[in-house]
Amino acid sequence: MTWRRYCATAADCAAAGKAFAPVLRIGDIVLLTGRLGAGKTTFVQGVARGLGVSERVTSPTFTMVREHDCTNAMGIETLHHCDLYRVESLGEVLDLALGELVEEYGVALVEWGELASSVFGRDVLTIDVQVDKTEGRNLLVDGALAEERRDELNRWASA
């Protein structure tokens, strides 16, 4: 099953990210896909706020991974924000060791996550950010972990 949430504005996309944060559990990897400028970073900024990140969150395009300390009741201590836009090979994805990063009370949100999907298979949440004709965004959530979080995603999608 796929869950959908519509966002008419960038503020809606950030709010959808903040509302998505309670869906996450320690060890989760979220792969974000969508065209350049679709709103992936805006969504991550919202998730960061929902996880209690107080610092500014920007795209880690050149550093590939940025870590942000979190303060929340879910026990998630670190948000690993990854950007694979400049990654050219599966070997580079493996070198990032994303699976190991999330083992210590963390979660990872990976922009341009298409390449990483072959590393993690279905043990992830996927979010495809699609831009419509009116420049609104449809956020489509899928993946094996999504099925396990059906109730939380039903609430998220209906907001």
N, C-alpha and C positions, 0 to 999 in steps of 0.2 A: 504494500500500500504506500501511496505517496501523500504527504500532507502539504497543503498549499496555504500561503498567507499572502495577501496582496498589500503592497505598500505604495501609496500614491506619491509620497515625497521622501526625500532623504531622511527627514526626521522620523517618518513612519518606519523606515528601514532600520534606523538606530533603535527605535522603540521595540521593534520586532526582535532585534538582537538581544536587548535587555530582557525581554520576556522569555527568550530562548534559554538564557543562562540556567534557570532551574531544571532544565531537561538534562543538563550535563552531569556526569559522574566522573570521579577520579579515574584517570587512564583513558578517557575518551579522546578520539581523534576525529575531527570534523573536517571533511574535504569540501572546500567551496569552489564552485565553478561558475563561469559566466564571462561575458565579453569584457574587454577593457572598459572601465568606467561604469560597470553594471551596479556597483554598490557593495562589493565584497568587503572592502575595508570599513565602510560605514556600518555594515552589519557587525563586523568584529568589534568595532568601537562600542556598539551597544551591548554586546555580550560582555565585553570588559567591564563596563559600568555595572552590569548585572552581577558580575563576580566580585565586585568591590575593588576594582583597579582604580586608583586615584590619579595616576600619572597620565599624561597625554599618550594616546595610542595612534601611531602612524604606520604606514605600510613599510614592512621591512624588505623592500625590493632589493636593496644592495647588500644588506647584512644577512639576508635569508631568514634569520630567526631572531626575534626579540622576546625576551622574557619579562613578564610583568607580575609583580607580587599582588596577590589577591587577599581580600578579607571578606569572608562570607560564612554562612552557617552550613555550607555543604562540605566543608573540609578541603576544598580545592585551594591550594596555596599558590600555584603558579599557572599563569596563562602563557603558553608558548605560541606566539603568533608567527607563522611561517609564510613565506611568499616564494613560490617556485617559478615565477615568471621567467627568470634568467637561467633556470636549470636546464641543461641540455641532455642529460642522460639519467637513466635509472640508477646508475652507480652514484651519482651526486645525491640523489634522494636517499639512498641507503647510507651514505656517509653522514647525513644529518641525524641518523639514529632517533627518529621521532618516537618510535615505540619505547625506547629507553627514557626519553625525556619525560614522558607522562607517568612513568612508574612511581615517581616520588611525589605524590599528591598533586599532580598536574593534569592539565588538558592541553591539547594542541588544536588550533584552528589554522588550516592550511589553505591559503589562497592559491589559485591555479592548481588545484589538487588532482587534476586528471592523471598526471604522471604518477602520483603517489598511490593511486587506487590499485595498481598492480602489486604494490608492496604489501598493502594491508588487506586486500580482498574485500569481503563484505563486513569485516569487523569494525566498521566505521559508521558515522553518520555522514550523509552527503547532502549538501545544500546547493542547488542550482539556482542562480540568480538570473532571471530572464527579464529583459526589458521589453515592454509592450509599445504599441504605436503612440501612446500618450505619454511615454517616458516614465510610466509607473513600473513597479517591479513585482514580479511573481516569485516568491521564495518557495521552492519545491524541495521538501525534505524526504529522504529515502535512506535505505540501508538496513542492514540486519539489526543494528542497535535501535533504529527507529521503531521497528516492530516490537521490541522489548519495552519501549517507552510510549506505547500507544496512548495511554490515558493522558500523560503530560502533553503529548503532541496534539491530541484532540483539543485540549484547553488552549494551547498556543495558537493553533490554526483558527479557532473560532473567535479569538479576541479581535 
